[in-house]
Amino acid sequence: MSRRAPLWVGIGFVAAGLLSLVIGAVAGMAGPSGTDGAYPAGPGSMMGRGPATGVQPGPGSPGFVPGNAGSPRVVKIVATPQLRFIPDAVTVKQGETVTFEVTAMGPITHEFMVGPAADVAADKPGTPEIADIGMMETRSVTYTFDGPGPYAFACHATGHYEAGMAGTIAVVP
């Protein structure tokens, strides 16, 4: 007598394999660990941007140039279907101006709010944000870190923040 697994077991393995591919793609977009997701623009990379010419150094690294109002540093953030941001921690220089380019992966609509940690946690009206970032859409917001912090970013789409969709921003002198 032959014993065969139910059809749902096979479907589960296929779904798990597809999820692994999506997670791998999302993690690959975020860039190498410790880069704060910041890359110079370059051809040959995903959507015309990415690590084609190397990783832009972060604060404290040799060659780091902080962004300013005329030329903000770009930090790329991925909003995942698992209700996480990649990366979920960013380091900036006090007084630096940063443009956050946020890409939503998967079929879930996200938002991205950035500013003082208390304002972000409270979803305070007037705090800079990008609303309704749809699947594979990239939108941006620029912010100047003019104080010592603490600063944060979060998604306040229904249930996302409560599930842990938030990140921290460390400010260095």
Secondary structure, DSSP 8 states (H G I E B T S, - for coil): ------HHHHHHHHHHHHHHHHHHHHHHHH-STTSTT---B-TTSGGGBSTTS-----TTSTT----BTTB-EEEEEEE-TTS-EESSEEEEETT-EEEEEEEE-SS--EEEEEEEHHHHHTT-TTS-EEEEE-BT-EEEEEEE--SS--EEEE--STTTTTTT-EEEEEEE-
